[in-house]
Amino acid sequence: MMTDCIQLTSECAVICYAAAELMSLGSSKVKEIAKLCAIMCDACADECMKHTSEHCIECAEACTKCADECEIV
């Protein structure tokens, strides 16, 4: 039941970390990186909202906020 959630959370963490690193380096692909990060964060938020644990709710809120920020880049 939590397999998809765990997988998406792990993938989301990786892409968020990579996006932050590449953005801090001034990558010429910031818009593309931010778009992918937003897509992953939205997917993670959608999955986490299916669960009622406090951790999943907090994760969904953080992912939604991150996606919103990445969409304005």
mmCIF file of the C-alpha atoms, coordinates in Angstrom:
data_MODEL
# 
_entry.id   MODEL 
# 
loop_
_atom_site.group_PDB 
_atom_site.id 
_atom_site.type_symbol 
_atom_site.label_atom_id 
_atom_site.label_alt_id 
_atom_site.label_comp_id 
_atom_site.label_asym_id 
_atom_site.label_entity_id 
_atom_site.label_seq_id 
_atom_site.pdbx_PDB_ins_code 
_atom_site.Cartn_x 
_atom_site.Cartn_y 
_atom_site.Cartn_z 
_atom_site.occupancy 
_atom_site.B_iso_or_equiv 
_atom_site.pdbx_formal_charge 
_atom_site.auth_seq_id 
_atom_site.auth_comp_id 
_atom_site.auth_asym_id 
_atom_site.auth_atom_id 
_atom_site.pdbx_PDB_model_num 
ATOM 1  C CA . MET A 1 1  ? 0.000  0.000  0.000   1.00 0.00 ? 1  MET A CA 1 
ATOM 2  C CA . MET A 1 2  ? 2.820  2.424  0.803   1.00 0.00 ? 2  MET A CA 1 
ATOM 3  C CA . THR A 1 3  ? 5.193  1.202  -1.911  1.00 0.00 ? 3  THR A CA 1 
ATOM 4  C CA . ASP A 1 4  ? 4.218  3.898  -4.427  1.00 0.00 ? 4  ASP A CA 1 
ATOM 5  C CA . CYS A 1 5  ? 4.359  6.567  -1.745  1.00 0.00 ? 5  CYS A CA 1 
ATOM 6  C CA . ILE A 1 6  ? 7.832  5.544  -0.609  1.00 0.00 ? 6  ILE A CA 1 
ATOM 7  C CA . GLN A 1 7  ? 9.099  5.347  -4.203  1.00 0.00 ? 7  GLN A CA 1 
ATOM 8  C CA . LEU A 1 8  ? 7.705  8.761  -5.177  1.00 0.00 ? 8  LEU A CA 1 
ATOM 9  C CA . THR A 1 9  ? 8.961  10.361 -1.979  1.00 0.00 ? 9  THR A CA 1 
ATOM 10 C CA . SER A 1 10 ? 12.459 9.049  -2.634  1.00 0.00 ? 10 SER A CA 1 
ATOM 11 C CA . GLU A 1 11 ? 12.429 10.168 -6.268  1.00 0.00 ? 11 GLU A CA 1 
ATOM 12 C CA . CYS A 1 12 ? 11.064 13.570 -5.307  1.00 0.00 ? 12 CYS A CA 1 
ATOM 13 C CA . ALA A 1 13 ? 13.801 14.083 -2.725  1.00 0.00 ? 13 ALA A CA 1 
ATOM 14 C CA . VAL A 1 14 ? 16.462 13.240 -5.311  1.00 0.00 ? 14 VAL A CA 1 
ATOM 15 C CA . ILE A 1 15 ? 15.107 15.607 -7.973  1.00 0.00 ? 15 ILE A CA 1 
ATOM 16 C CA . CYS A 1 16 ? 14.614 18.421 -5.447  1.00 0.00 ? 16 CYS A CA 1 
ATOM 17 C CA . TYR A 1 17 ? 18.179 18.061 -4.232  1.00 0.00 ? 17 TYR A CA 1 
ATOM 18 C CA . ALA A 1 18 ? 19.521 17.939 -7.783  1.00 0.00 ? 18 ALA A CA 1 
ATOM 19 C CA . ALA A 1 19 ? 17.423 20.938 -8.813  1.00 0.00 ? 19 ALA A CA 1 
ATOM 20 C CA . ALA A 1 20 ? 18.665 22.995 -5.871  1.00 0.00 ? 20 ALA A CA 1 
ATOM 21 C CA . GLU A 1 21 ? 22.277 22.071 -6.631  1.00 0.00 ? 21 GLU A CA 1 
ATOM 22 C CA . LEU A 1 22 ? 21.988 22.852 -10.342 1.00 0.00 ? 22 LEU A CA 1 
ATOM 23 C CA . MET A 1 23 ? 20.164 26.108 -9.677  1.00 0.00 ? 23 MET A CA 1 
ATOM 24 C CA . SER A 1 24 ? 22.873 27.180 -7.227  1.00 0.00 ? 24 SER A CA 1 
ATOM 25 C CA . LEU A 1 25 ? 25.438 26.503 -9.955  1.00 0.00 ? 25 LEU A CA 1 
ATOM 26 C CA . GLY A 1 26 ? 23.565 28.791 -12.325 1.00 0.00 ? 26 GLY A CA 1 
ATOM 27 C CA . SER A 1 27 ? 22.636 26.037 -14.759 1.00 0.00 ? 27 SER A CA 1 
ATOM 28 C CA . SER A 1 28 ? 21.440 27.177 -18.166 1.00 0.00 ? 28 SER A CA 1 
ATOM 29 C CA . LYS A 1 29 ? 18.639 24.597 -17.872 1.00 0.00 ? 29 LYS A CA 1 
ATOM 30 C CA . VAL A 1 30 ? 16.953 26.039 -14.761 1.00 0.00 ? 30 VAL A CA 1 
ATOM 31 C CA . LYS A 1 31 ? 13.509 26.273 -16.388 1.00 0.00 ? 31 LYS A CA 1 
ATOM 32 C CA . GLU A 1 32 ? 13.602 22.657 -17.546 1.00 0.00 ? 32 GLU A CA 1 
ATOM 33 C CA . ILE A 1 33 ? 14.910 21.459 -14.200 1.00 0.00 ? 33 ILE A CA 1 
ATOM 34 C CA . ALA A 1 34 ? 12.249 23.420 -12.312 1.00 0.00 ? 34 ALA A CA 1 
ATOM 35 C CA . LYS A 1 35 ? 9.505  22.023 -14.566 1.00 0.00 ? 35 LYS A CA 1 
ATOM 36 C CA . LEU A 1 36 ? 10.598 18.433 -13.901 1.00 0.00 ? 36 LEU A CA 1 
ATOM 37 C CA . CYS A 1 37 ? 10.877 19.160 -10.187 1.00 0.00 ? 37 CYS A CA 1 
ATOM 38 C CA . ALA A 1 38 ? 7.333  20.579 -10.161 1.00 0.00 ? 38 ALA A CA 1 
ATOM 39 C CA . ILE A 1 39 ? 5.995  17.507 -11.983 1.00 0.00 ? 39 ILE A CA 1 
ATOM 40 C CA . MET A 1 40 ? 7.659  15.162 -9.494  1.00 0.00 ? 40 MET A CA 1 
ATOM 41 C CA . CYS A 1 41 ? 6.527  17.213 -6.505  1.00 0.00 ? 41 CYS A CA 1 
ATOM 42 C CA . ASP A 1 42 ? 2.928  17.269 -7.752  1.00 0.00 ? 42 ASP A CA 1 
ATOM 43 C CA . ALA A 1 43 ? 2.982  13.491 -8.218  1.00 0.00 ? 43 ALA A CA 1 
ATOM 44 C CA . CYS A 1 44 ? 4.426  12.980 -4.747  1.00 0.00 ? 44 CYS A CA 1 
ATOM 45 C CA . ALA A 1 45 ? 1.856  15.328 -3.185  1.00 0.00 ? 45 ALA A CA 1 
ATOM 46 C CA . ASP A 1 46 ? -0.999 13.506 -4.945  1.00 0.00 ? 46 ASP A CA 1 
ATOM 47 C CA . GLU A 1 47 ? 0.240  10.145 -3.668  1.00 0.00 ? 47 GLU A CA 1 
ATOM 48 C CA . CYS A 1 48 ? 0.875  11.361 -0.117  1.00 0.00 ? 48 CYS A CA 1 
ATOM 49 C CA . MET A 1 49 ? -2.619 12.871 0.109   1.00 0.00 ? 49 MET A CA 1 
ATOM 50 C CA . LYS A 1 50 ? -4.004 9.342  -0.232  1.00 0.00 ? 50 LYS A CA 1 
ATOM 51 C CA . HIS A 1 51 ? -2.643 8.545  3.234   1.00 0.00 ? 51 HIS A CA 1 
ATOM 52 C CA . THR A 1 52 ? -3.707 9.920  6.591   1.00 0.00 ? 52 THR A CA 1 
ATOM 53 C CA . SER A 1 53 ? -0.447 9.788  8.516   1.00 0.00 ? 53 SER A CA 1 
ATOM 54 C CA . GLU A 1 54 ? 0.881  13.108 9.785   1.00 0.00 ? 54 GLU A CA 1 
ATOM 55 C CA . HIS A 1 55 ? 4.129  12.526 7.903   1.00 0.00 ? 55 HIS A CA 1 
ATOM 56 C CA . CYS A 1 56 ? 2.344  12.044 4.573   1.00 0.00 ? 56 CYS A CA 1 
ATOM 57 C CA . ILE A 1 57 ? 0.180  15.124 5.077   1.00 0.00 ? 57 ILE A CA 1 
ATOM 58 C CA . GLU A 1 58 ? 3.261  17.228 5.894   1.00 0.00 ? 58 GLU A CA 1 
ATOM 59 C CA . CYS A 1 59 ? 5.066  15.783 2.878   1.00 0.00 ? 59 CYS A CA 1 
ATOM 60 C CA . ALA A 1 60 ? 2.132  16.592 0.581   1.00 0.00 ? 60 ALA A CA 1 
ATOM 61 C CA . GLU A 1 61 ? 2.036  20.178 1.847   1.00 0.00 ? 61 GLU A CA 1 
ATOM 62 C CA . ALA A 1 62 ? 5.803  20.612 1.360   1.00 0.00 ? 62 ALA A CA 1 
ATOM 63 C CA . CYS A 1 63 ? 5.669  19.077 -2.111  1.00 0.00 ? 63 CYS A CA 1 
ATOM 64 C CA . THR A 1 64 ? 2.784  21.326 -3.140  1.00 0.00 ? 64 THR A CA 1 
ATOM 65 C CA . LYS A 1 65 ? 4.678  24.386 -1.933  1.00 0.00 ? 65 LYS A CA 1 
ATOM 66 C CA . CYS A 1 66 ? 7.824  23.274 -3.784  1.00 0.00 ? 66 CYS A CA 1 
ATOM 67 C CA . ALA A 1 67 ? 5.861  22.614 -6.991  1.00 0.00 ? 67 ALA A CA 1 
ATOM 68 C CA . ASP A 1 68 ? 4.265  26.055 -6.777  1.00 0.00 ? 68 ASP A CA 1 
ATOM 69 C CA . GLU A 1 69 ? 7.671  27.696 -6.389  1.00 0.00 ? 69 GLU A CA 1 
ATOM 70 C CA . CYS A 1 70 ? 9.178  25.696 -9.246  1.00 0.00 ? 70 CYS A CA 1 
ATOM 71 C CA . GLU A 1 71 ? 6.318  26.594 -11.573 1.00 0.00 ? 71 GLU A CA 1 
ATOM 72 C CA . ILE A 1 72 ? 7.125  30.316 -11.322 1.00 0.00 ? 72 ILE A CA 1 
ATOM 73 C CA . VAL A 1 73 ? 10.781 29.912 -12.288 1.00 0.00 ? 73 VAL A CA 1 
# 
